Amino acid sequence: MAASMFLVAVLIFLMSISAKGQGGLKTGFYASSCPKAEATVRSTVQTHFNRDTTIAAGLLRLHFHDCFVQGCDGSVLITGTSAERSALPNQGLRGFEVIDDAKAQLESLCPGIVSCADIVALAARDAVALVI
């Protein structure tokens, strides 16, 4: 229970930091441009969570590693030898398959609309909600 409360506190902190950047992601942000975006991410996270409940912590950590002082940018998802994903602190990150799954579904629904950084943020939010 203490771990769940800690996860919620960290998520609230991270969401408040990222919301202060330019624009900021908020509930309903994609309501007109991609109405099923949040539900799609939520159901994808739920499916993966049902298979492995520890994925919630992985998604929260993935979001944490994607967000630096200037905000969240999805750069932790980029692959390559000199990419952020290959950096030593990021080598133990998990949850990429959840983000890839959600991104593939969203691209078929509304191509080029939902950013990878927003998918990571939504997935972290939904994962924490499943744990509490």
C-alpha positions, -999 to +999 in steps of 0.1 A: +000+000+000+029+024+008+044+017-026+011+025-043+009+058-025+045+066-034+037+058-071+007+081-070+027+109-055+055+106-080+030+105-109+012+136-097+045+154-093+056+144-128+023+153-144+024+187-127+059+194-140+050+183-176+018+204-175+037+236-168+055+233-202+042+246-234+006+236-240+005+207-215-014+175-218-047+175-200-077+151-199-096+155-231-068+171-250-074+149-280-112+149-277-117+165-311-086+155-330-085+118-319-116+111-297-106+075-288-070+083-279-072+081-242-095+051-242-071+033-266-041+039-244-061+029-213-073-004-228-038-011-241-023-006-207-051-027-191-044-056-215-006-056-207-013-050-170-036-081-170-007-102-183+020-086-160+011-063-131+047-052-127+044-033-160+028-005-141+061+004-124+079+000-157+056+025-174+060+050-146+098+047-147+097+051-185+078+083-182+102+096-155+132+089-177+115+107-207+109+139-187+137+162-180+139+199-170+125+211-204+096+186-204+087+153-219+096+146-255+094+109-262+131+107-270+136+077-247+117+057-273+143+063-301+165+034-308+201+034-320+236+031-306+239+068-297+202+073-288+188+081-254+173+046-251+208+031-253+222+053-225+234+034-195+207+047-171+180+037-196+191+002-203+168-013-177+137+005-188+106-016-195+072-010-211+083-001-247+061-028-260+030-012-244+039+022-260+045+005-294+012-013-291-007+018-282+011+039-309+002+013-336-034+013-326-036+052-325-018+055-359-046+033-375-073+054-358-059+089-364-025+089-381+001+115-370-021+131-343-010+117-309+026+123-299+048+095-285+055+117-254+018+120-248+013+082-251+040+077-225+024+102-202-011+087-206+002+051-202+020+061-170-012+077-157-033+047-165-008+022-151-007+040-118-045+042-117-046+004-122-023-001-092-042+020-067 
